[in-house]
């Protein structure tokens, strides 16, 4: 049952990542892979916390979310050039 839950969690995460890429493309008419890279980082961090370290999902979830927010927040600063 644990493998089913893990597959469901990662499947939903990848689906949300794909939906975000489509939304960015539809709004800007340009392909931005930065969103995919940040999503892949969060998924890889969550995977490394839950599998080898055996953290529970609820305890491990804030770590990738905060790390991804910290990595992505400088791109929202005013004054940076936009594509």
N, C-alpha and C positions, 0 to 999 in steps of 0.2 A: 504494500500500500504506500510505503514511503517513496518508492520510485515513481509511482503514478502522481503523487502530489508534487514531487520535484519536477517531473515533466510538465505538469500543468502550470506550475509557477514560471518556469523558464519559457514555456510556449506563450503564455500571456505576456511576458516581458518582451519577447521578440515581436509579437503582434502589435503591441503598443509602440515599439520602436519603428516598425514599418509604417504604422499609421502616422506617426510624427514626421517621417521622411516624406510621405505623400502630402501631408498638410503644408509642409515647408515648400515643396515643389509647386503646389497649386497656388500658394499665395505669392511667391516670388518669381515663378517660372525659371528657377535655377536649381540645380541639384546641389545640396549642401550635405557633405558627408560628415561634417563635424558633429551633427546630432547623432548620427549612427556610431561614431567613434566614442562619444560620451556614453551612449547606451551600452555599447559593448564593454566599456570599462566597468560600468556598474554591474553588468551581468557577470563578468569575470571576477570581480571583487566579491560579489555575493556567493558565487560558486566556490571560491577559495575559502571563504569563511564557513560555509555550511558543510562542505565535504571533508576536507582533511582536519579542520579544527573542530568539527562537529558542534558548532554553535546552533542553537535553535533558530528557526527562521525569524521569529519575532525579535529576538535579540540582535540578529545580524543585519536586519533590514535598515536601521538608521545609519549604519556605517557607510554603505555605498551611496545612499541618498545624500548624505552630508558631503562626502568626498566629491561626488559628481557636481553638486551645487557649488562647491568651492572651486572646482576646475572650470565650470562654465560661467560663473558670475563675472569674471573680468571682461567677457565679451559683451556684456550689457552695459558697460560703463559709457557715459556720454563722451563724445569727442572721438571715439574710434571710427575709422572709416568703414562704411557699409558697402557691400558688393553691389 
